[in-house]
Amino acid sequence: MTTPLYELSALQLLERYRDRALSPVEVTQAVLARIERWEPHIHATYGLDAEAALASARASEARWAQGKPQGDLDGVPVTLKENIATRGTPTPIGSAATVLAPAAADAPAAARLREAGAVIVTKTTMPDFGFLGAAPSSFHALTRNPWDLGRNTGGSSSGAGAAAAAGYGPLHLGTDIGGSVRIPASFCGVFGLKPSQGRIPVDPPAAARVIGPMTRTVADAALLMQVVTRPDARDYMSLPPNDFAWQRLERNVKGLRIGLWTETMGGWPIDAEVKEAVLAAARLFEQAGAIVEPLADWTTLDMRMGMAHFFTMRCRVDLAAMPPERAKLAAGYIHQAAEFAASLTPEDTFRAFTRMQALRAATVAATQPFDYVLSPVSPVLPFAADAINSGSENLLKDSHFTSVFNQSEQPAASINCGHAKNGLPIGLQIAGRRFDDLGVLQMARFYESVRPAQARWPEPA
């Protein structure tokens, strides 16, 4: 059976461009046709410009014909989350409250993609201000999970996760401040990497916020990292340029010490199917010679409330900066967060920072003895499409396993480790020590090579 063009990996596309067996125009047309089939169902795109994408593909086709590709991704289709600015396209940040104005310049990641010759096909959706680990937005139509249209994609890189699962080309970029790449990757059954803080330049930079790849294969994520990690002076928090051999993904796991984190201090249960899938994945590492040891939850409610206080206060400050008639257009969950923040004193807000620092210190201390840590990405399966969370009384539950690694600045990935009985995907999180982004990719590639056969990708009805 011939693989459809929209399902080919970036590495496969580049090989065929090189051999002149395939044209970037053919591929872009196939991706656009795929989007046309899926979009009425999943609503993952924003700012789609088919003519601009085809013009970029034609320019790439001409370069390949001359044997002069422009860069590492010449002619490869890519999508970007809409808060990653692309010149000339407004960035609503998921909210109807945002004043729409064309972006003056490409963000660093978008600039690197253009320099590498990638074909930017479309932007992808997100919830208001990236506040949720779920899809609902006051600006975008509700993005739905291709595996089950009644289920959530996760968030806040909701459109990117859905686009990757639906076959909108091989490469997608999201952003992550508490799990916003990894949760949609988990819910949509794709691979997602939250790199070390500062690994990919961001403009404007912010504490805990990173950009990360979302792809169907680990190797494609590594290829995307090779491009978007190149330096940009606009990010004054970025790490020094690296010389990682991003495509060297093979690694023997024998003798590695791996922590297995599946229990929580709060005492609330992880979904049984999620836990079993993670334990089964851990056994594969153990069978290959890794030393897998239980890792107790090191977090406290006090630490996590620090994050809650900080991010709800951010909502309050953002709304206060807008004219009242615009602020009222933001989603109800933003207003609810701002109302909660109104109960906080200045001292509470300052203490939020100290609690977040305590969480960072505790996370580094707990994970430092291990080469890598395995855990669930989400403790729950994808919930209802129009819900803003899983409905738990503990509102911090959904990001329990992911947000700690934003605070500690450590790299962490989500890779599919199976499906529940109802067909919904389950994500395994692999976290490493700070700066060991390549190591996390290598661990993910190992698991990808030994995991059971994966379910077929979803198709539109």
N, C-alpha and C positions, 0 to 999 in steps of 0.2 A: 504494500500500500504506500503510495507516494505521500510524503509529509506535505501538508499545505504550506504555502510560502509564509503565512503569518505565524506558523508554529516553529519555523526554523530558528535556531539560536543565533545570537549575534556572531559567534565564531563560525558557524556554518555559513551564514550569509557572506561574511568576509572572504571565506575560502572560495565560494562560488563566484563572487565578484572578481576575485583575483584570476580565476580560471576562465572568466568571461562566460560562465555557464548561466549566469543570472544577472539581471539589471536592477539597480536600485529603484527604477521606475516601476517595474513589475511588482516588486515587493511592496512598495508604498501603496500602489493600487490595491493589492491584496489586503493590506492592513486597513485601508479606508473602507473597502467592501465589508471586511469583518466588523468594523465599527458600525457601519450602517445596519448590519444584521442584529447586533447586540444592543445598540444604544436605546432603542425603544423599551427594552426590558430593564437595563441596569443603570442608565444615566450616569456614566462614569466620567464624561468629558466636559470640558469648559474651553471656550475659545478655539474650537476646531477650525482650522483654515486649510481646507483640502488643496486649494490652488497654491498656497505658499509651500505646503509640504511637497507637492508634485514638482514645483519649480526647483526646490532644493534637491529633490531626487534626480531631476534632469541634469542639474549642474554636476552632481556626483557621477552620474552615468558618463558624462563627457570626460571627467577626470580619469575614471577607470579605463575608458576607451583609449586614452593617451598614455596609460600606464603610469599615471601620476596621482595616486590617491592623496587626498589632503591631510589625512590623519588616521588615527587608530580606529575610528568608527565611521569612516566615509561611507555614506549611503545607508547606514543602519537606522531604522525607525526608533524613536524614543519619545516618551511622554514625560512631562514634568508636573508635579503638584502645583496648583495655581499660585501658591504663595512664593514660589521660586520665580522671580521676575524674568520675563522675556520682553525685550524691547518692543514697545508699541501695544502691548496687551495689558489691560487693567488687571490688578490683583485684588479681587474683592475679599480675600482671606475668609471666604465662606459665608460672609455676612451681608445681609441687605442693608445694614447700617453704614457700610463702607462707601465713600464717595469714589465713583469709578473714574479713574484717570489713566491714560496710557503710561505704562512704565517707561521711564526715560532711558534705561539701559538694561542690558542683560545682567542678571545676578552672576556671581562667579561660576557656579556650576553650569548655567546656561551658556555662558561665554566659552567655557572649555569644550562643551559639546559642539558648538558651532565651529570652533577652531579645529576640532577633530573630524569635521565633515558629517556629523550625525544629522539625520532628517528629523527635525522636531515636528511631530505630527499633530499633537494637541496638548493642552493642559488637562489636569485632572482635578476632581472635586475634593472638598473638605468641609467639615462643620465650622460653625462660627468661631473665628479666631484660633482654630485648632484646639479648642478646649476639650473636646470629647474623644474617648476611645470608641466612638460610634459615628454613624454617617449623617444623621439629620442636620440640615442646614437651613437658615432662613433665606439664603440666596439661591443655592443649587436645588434642582429637583432631587428627590430622595434617591441616593445611590443604593443599589441592591446587590446582594451576593450572587454571582453567577451559579454557584452550586445549589442554591435554593433562593428563589426570588423573594420569599417571605422572611429571609434572614438578613442580618446586618453584616456589613463588610468589616466592621471595626473601624477605628479611626485613629488619628485624624487623616491619615493618608488613604482615605476611603476609596476615592476614585482610582488611585494607583494600584491598590490591591485588586480591585475588580477588573481593571484593564489588563493586568498581568494574567489573571486567571482566564479571562475571556479571549486572550490572544490578540491584544492590540499591539502586536510587535513584541520584540524580546526584552527591551530595556525601559525601565521606569524609575523615576526618582521621587522619593517622598521626603518628609521631614519628621523628626522624632524628638519630643521633649519629655515624654513619659511612657512611651511605648507606641508612638504613632506610626512607625514603620512596621514594628514587629507584630502588633495586634492585628492589623489588616493582613499581613503576610500569613499569620496563623489562621485567621478566619477564612481566607481565600485560597489557602493551600499552596502558596508560593514561597520563595525564599526572600528574606529581607535582612539587611544588615544595618544596625546602628553602629557606626564607627566610633572610635575614640573621639572625644570632644576636640574639635579643631582639626581633625584629619582632612575633612573636606571644607574648604573656605566657604563662609556664609556671609551674606551682607543683608541686613546688619547682623553682626554676631550677637548671641545672647547666651547666658548661662544655661546649660543643659540642652540647648537646641542644637541638633545636628541634621545633616542631610544624609540620606542613605539610599542604596540601590534596592530595587524590588524586581526580581527576575524569576524565571522558571528554573534556572540552573545556577549552581554556585559559580561555575566558570564564567558565565556572563556577568555576574555581579563583580567578579574580580576584574574583568575587562573594563567595566564601567568605572570601578575604583581607580584603575590605571590612568583614566582621563580626568575625572573630576577632583582628584586629590592634588592636581597641579596648583602651584601657588597663586594667590591673588592678594595684593597688598591691602585691599579693602577690609579684609578680615584681620583685625589687629590681635585676635585671640587664636589665630591658626597655628598649627604645629609647623616646625621647620619642614621644608621639602624632604620627601623620603625617596629611598632608592629600592623600595620593595620590589621583588620579582613577583608581581601579582599573579602570574600564570603558573607559578610553581606550587601547585596545590596538593601534591601527593605527600603523605606523611604517615609514618608508622606511629600508632598510638600506644604501642607496648611500653609499659613502665610509667606512663603519664598518670599523675594523681588527679582524679576528677571528683569534685564534690557533687552530690545529688541532693537537690533542695526541693522537697515535695511537701513539707509540712509548714504550717504557719502558726505564729504565736497567738493569732486571734482565735484559733480553734475552729474556724469555719471550714467546711469540707471543700476539697477540690472535686470537681465532677469525676465520678469513678472511671469513666471511659478516658478522660484526659489523663488521669494519673496512671492508668494501666499502659497507655500508649507511651508515656514518658519512661516508665519503668522498663518497658520492652526495649526502648531505644538504648537505655543505659546498659542493659544486658549485652547488647551488641558491642559496645565499647569494652565491656568487661571480657567478653569472649575473645576480643582481639588483643588482650593483654594489659589493658588499662586497669588501674587500681581505683575502683569506684567506692566512695565512702559517703555515708549520709552526712548532710550538712544541715544543722539546725537553723531555724529562722532567727536572724540576728536583729530584726527590726522591732521597733516598739510603736504603739499607737501615737505616742508623743512625737516621735520623729516624723511619722507620716502626716500628722496634723500640721506640722510645720509646712509641708508642701501644700496641703489644702488651703491653709491660711494665705500663703504667698500667691497661689494662682487665682484664688477668688479675689484677692485684693487687686491683682492685675486686671481682672474683669471690671472691677469698680473704677479703677483709674482710667481704663480705656473708654468706658462709657461716659465718664465725667468730662473727658476731653472733647466729646462730640456735642453739637447742638442738640437739645432735647428731642427735636422732631426727628433727627436721624437716629439718635440712640434708641428710641423706642422701637425701631425696626429690627434690632438685634433679636436673636432667638430668646425664648423664655428662659432657657437654662442659663444664659449669660446674665440676665436680670436677677435670677434667683441667687446666682453666685455673688453678684454685686451686693445684693441685699444682705446676704450672710456676712460679707466683708464689712458692711456698715456697723456690725456689732463689735468689730475688733478695735482695740485701742492702738495707738502708735506703739506702745510697748509690746502688744501682741504681735504686731507686724515685724518689729525688730527681732523678737524671739523666734519668729518663723525662720529667719535666716540662721540663727544658731542651731535650731533643730535640724534644718537641712544639712548644715555642716556636720552635725552629730551623725546623721544618717550616712553621709559620705564617709566619714571616718570608720563607722561600724561596718560598712559594706567592704571597704578595702581590707580592714583587719580580718573579717570573717572569710573572705575569699582568697586572701594572699597565700595561705598554705597550699592552695590547689593550683594546678596548671590551668584548669578550666572548670566551669560549673555548669551542670545540666539542670534544667527545671522546666516546668510548663511555661509557655508564653502567657496564655490566659488560663485562669483556673476554671473557666466555663466554656461551653460550646457557643457558637454564634447565636445570639438572641434575636428577638423580633426586629425586623428591618426598621421600623419607625421608633424603636426604643432608644433612649439616650444612654442606657447602661443595662446591666443584667438584672436589675431589680432587687439586688441584695440590700439588706439593711446597712451593710458596711459599704459605703460609697467608694471606698478606696480599694475594694477587693479586686476590681477588674484589672487594675494596673499594678497589683501587688508585686508580681515577679519582674516587671519590666522597669518601673520608674526608678528603682534603686540604682540601676546602672547608668541612668542619665546623671544622677547626682554624683556618682563616683567617677564619671567620665570614662568608664570602661567599655570596650567594644562588646556587643552582644548581638546574636543573630537568631532568626526564627527560621526553622526548616520543617517542612511537613513530615510528621511521623506517623501518619495514618489517618483513618476516617472513623467517625462514630457509626453506630448501627444505622443511623438515619442519613448517612452519607456526608455529613459535614466534616470539614478538615480539622485536624488537630496539629498544633505547632509545638515543636521542641525548641527551647531556648538554649543556646550555647554561649556562655559568657567567658571572657578571658581577662587577663590583667591589662591594665591601661597600656596603650600603644601596641598591643599584640593583635592588631587587626588581621594581619595575614594568617596568624595562628588560628584565629577563630574561623576564617575561611577554610583553612586546611582541615580543621575538625569537622566542619560542615560538609566538606567534600568527602571526607572519609565516611561519614554517616550516609551521605547520598549514595555512595558506592556499595553499601552493605544493607541498606534498608529494604524491606519487602517491596515488591512491585507496586507502583503507584496506580491509583484509580485513573481512568481516562478523564481528560479535561472536559468540563461541561460544554454542552452545545445549546444554542438557543432553540426554543420550541418551534 
